[in-house]
Amino acid sequence: MAHRKLQQEVDRVFKKINEGLEIFNSYYERHESCTNNPSQKDKLESDLKREVKKLQRLREQIKSWQSSPDIKDKDSLLDYRRSVEIAMEKYKAVEKASKEKAY
């Protein structure tokens, strides 16, 4: 019973990550195509930051599961963790470019 409950929790987190990545990627695409509207770009950057923070919290949950002996399928955990880390890297690049432009 406990195993099924844990699996449901894992599935719920995977679903949240998928939704979060979808939102993040749509903001990211809009940010990349936004050229001449600085206030729009700033808003998209803060939206990206908010989404990446949510994804990071979910990633922390995955990291704790990766060290848990109760979960057998560690491959999908690694895949989801990696997809969150890719979004984090994208955001880091956006943030860096934004700071470079400010100076």
N, C-alpha and C positions, 0 to 999 in steps of 0.2 A: 504493500500500500504506500509506504513512504517513498519507495522508488518511483511509483507512478506520479505522486505529487511533485517530486523533484523534477521529473521529466516534463510535467506540465509547466512548472516554473521556468525551466530551460526554454521550452517552446515559446512561452510568453515573452521572454527576454529576446529570443531570436526574432519574434514578430516585431517587437518594439525597435530592434536594431534595423530591420528591413524598412520599417516606416520612417525611422529617423534618417537613414541613409537616403531614402527617396526625397525627403524634404531637404536635406543637406545638399544633395546633388542638384536639385532644382534651384536652390538659392545660389549655388556655386556657378551653375551655367548662366544664370541671370547676371551675377556679379561679373563674370568674365566677358559677357557681351555688353555690359554697361560701360560706355566710354566717356560721355561728356556730361554726366550728371553726378557731381561729387556727393550731393546729399543722398541720392538714391544708392550710390555705391557704399556710403557710410552705413546706411540702414541695412543693406544686404550683409555687410561685414558683421554688424551686431547680430543679425539673424543667424549667420553662419556660426558665430561664437556661441550663441545660445544652444544651437543644435549640437555642436561639437561637445559642449559640456554635458548634455544629456547622454550622448553616445559614450563619453568617457566614463560616466557613472555605470553604464551597462557593461562597459569593458572591465571595470573593476570587479563586477559581479562574475563575469566570465573567468577572470584570473583566479578568483577564489574557488570556482568550480574546477578549474584545471588541476588544482592541487588536491581536490577531493577524491578519495577512493570510491565514492558512491557512484560516480559517473564513469561509464565505460567508454562511451563514444567521445573521445577527446578531439578527434579530427574536426568535427563540425564546430566545436568550441574554438579551435585554433583558426578555422576559416572566418568565423564571425569576428573574432578578436582582430585578425589581420585586416578585415574590411573596415573596421572602426579606425584602426591605426592609419590606414591609407587616407581616410577622411581627415584625420588629425594632421597628417603631413600636408594635405592640400590646404587646410586652414592655416597652418603655420606659414606656408608660402604666401598666402593672401595677406596675412598679417605683416610679414616681412616687407612685401612690396608696398603695402600701405604706409609703413613707417619710413621707408626709403623715400617715398614721394613727399612725405611731410617735411623733409629737410632739404 
